[in-house]
Amino acid sequence: MKIPLIAAAAALLMMAAPALAGPIENACNRSDRPGANRALCRCIDQVARQHLTRAEQRRAARFFRDPQQAQDIRMSRAPGDSEFWQRYRAYGQAAEASCAR
């Protein structure tokens, strides 16, 4: 009796996994970037969860679709953009260190 319950729980967890993907993982998986794969996208999303707020993750996810947004923020003199860019750069360095193979 316990084996079917365990199998059912495992099946539910596997079906729920895509729903748990964060905005960066989703954007990465949808991108046409060479070298992007599910494992890499999952890894950079996990690092993002440690370094960026949920709102910052959504903001950074837009860079996959429109890289010009990243450039605009990087060049912006607005204090909020500068603060975000510093956190985003730190995230990028951490993701590179953790996810590069």
Residue, then its C-alpha position, 0 to 999 in steps of 0.5 A: m500500500k505504501i509503494p503506490l502512495i510514494a509513486a503517486a507523490a513522486a509523480l505529482l512532484m515531477m508534474a509540479a516541477p515546471a510550475l515551480a520554475g522562476p521567471i529567469e528559468n522560464a525566460c532562459n528555456r524559451s530563449d534561442r541562446p546557444g548553450a542554453n539548456r534546462a540544467l543551465c537555466r535551472c542553475i541560473d534561476q536558483v542563483a537568482r533566487q539567492h541574489l535577487t528579489r522576485a521583482e528583480q528576477r522578473r526584470a532580469a528575465r526580460f533581458f532574454r527577450d530584449p537585451q537592449q533593456a539591460q544596456d539601458i539600465r546599465m547606462s541609466r543614471a537613475p539611483g534605482d537602476s544603478e542599485f539594481w545593476q550592482r545587484y544584477r552584476a553580483y548575481g551574474q558573477a555568482a551564476e557564472a561561478s556556480c553554473a559554468r561547466 
